[in-house]
Amino acid sequence: MSGGRIPRAFIDDLLVRIDIVELIDSHVPLKKTGANYVARCPFHSEKTPSFSVNSHKQFFHCFGCGASGNAISFLMEFNHLDFVEAVEDLAAFAGVDVPKEESGAQADKVDLQNLYGLMEQVADFYVQQLRTGVAGRQAVAYLKKRDLSGAAATRFKIGYAPQDWQALTAHFPQQALIEVGLLGANDNGGVYARFRHRVMFPIRDKRGRVIGFGGRVLDDSLPKYLNSPETPLFHKGREVYGLYELLKSNAKPPRILLVEGYMDVIALAQSGIDYAVAALGTATSQAHFELLFRYTAEVVLCFDGDNAGREAIWKAMEAAFSVLQDGRQIRVMLLPQGHDPDSWVRGQGVEGFIGDMLASQVLSDYFFGQLAEEFNLQETEGRAQYVNKAKPYLAKLPDSVFKDMMLARLQEISKAAVDVSDKTAKLNKTVLVPRQKDSRPPLERQTLAMLVQNPELIAVLAEQGIDWECLDFKGADKFKAILQVLLAERPASTGVLLEHYRGHPDEGIIRQLAALRLEVPIAGMAEEFSGAWDKLLEQGIDVRFNRLLAKVESGKASEQEKIEFKTLSMHGASK
């Protein structure tokens, strides 16, 4: 169930209640063109409208960047919301209340709200300690030494954690401080402060709520930087530092710079480069990239040029390749050894830094270039090793024009044919989501697309019954699985069907089928579908007949297969 604790029945009913055209038109003015409504896409820059909204399907699709989905998907992308937030906003738009959670879940929600409130108060406490505490003067001196302005400190809400950890417990409940990771418990049952005598950097989520902290020591003790542990509020593998501040200045930045440290983010923002964020002491993950690509089409990895920085780039590569859909780009900006973004922008100036960033390598060039340094491409063995090292990364790329070009480039370099797809991927690609641009899609795909775009047609098949054995063609298993979902769910629209597939491995297939242009008017859809279905069954019967004929002629047919063959022969299955 995609809705978590929100009942699926409520989500389906909500999608039926609202009209996606009315919803999107309230955010992006639409113009009626034929059966659809169009606009310039809100998710990428374009001069000619390619963003289409269909009321019958309750589905939107951009033929430029490929963005598509239902009303919930639109709110998630347009307003940068998570799923629950989008459902809540859609419910408000429809004028209905989201069903209350069960008592235990409701209590959990209240507790989380209390914890968010506590973290905000602790952040304010740390700011006060920096400004008024005697011990905070050392922290102020450190910040001044780093040329940090008062305005930057205020913008990022920088504070100071005093040496005396009991200062926290004097103001806030001890158990709550343990829950948010500010206090830790030792084996003897005692507690200790996680952050002592440190400059404190609040970590805020995209809604501005404080979910964790990073702390930097003011002496030579280790670790130099310390982050909050995993808590009910904070999951470092899914968050980045500085995103809230970035979005406040520009909700749709042309690019986001991913750096390594808190001070890098702040120093760059202070210099006018206010589109940098930092990973939180962990390797860059797929979740990090997915988060950033919700707001921009380009991410620039800006790391130190030492061995550690290069290793960090390579570790990020696997996660990066899995999210590189068409329209997304990643660049690699390695700084000279001994420099970080803070020192480099000070030395080069803003214009110099931006120039270096814009001239940085795209990920594909960096990837192939690094591999070329590792293997001897003048030797057959070296080229084989090159291919074997590259294939697992390229296999992670989503099916796209970019993937085709990467494979072509690998084949050109290695002088060998390369195939990174498995049988399932090939089947889905050739039968359900073919990439070749035929003038008319294969019959199987047309038929399934008509069902996906007009789910009410499944009632016709349910009434007459489905001869599953006659559905015999490449990709039939996937075809049958989608049919079974339609039979079980009876979705009211494409938008409702798509919600069922949210997060499912076949979600991309459903989106592409929903966007497929059929060139069939709604009035004639039922008749067109019946004709296509009959042809599909006829083809399946012929395939089955020929398979049985081969078995009978070879003497390998079972008694049951002989009976079936005779039956099909009597009905003239094949000529």
Beta strands, then each sheet from edge to edge (+ up, - down):
strand 1: 31-33
strand 2: 36-39
strand 3: 51-54
strand 4: 59-62
strand 5: 68-69
strand 6: 159-161
strand 7: 183-185
strand 8: 191-193
strand 9: 198-204
strand 10: 210-217
strand 11: 225-227
strand 12: 240-241
strand 13: 256-259
strand 14: 276-279
strand 15: 298-304
strand 16: 329-335
strand 17: 361-362
sheet 1: 1+ 2- 3+ 4- 5+
sheet 2: 6+ 9- 10+ 11-
sheet 3: 7+ 8-
sheet 4: 12+ 14- 13- 15- 16- 17+
end
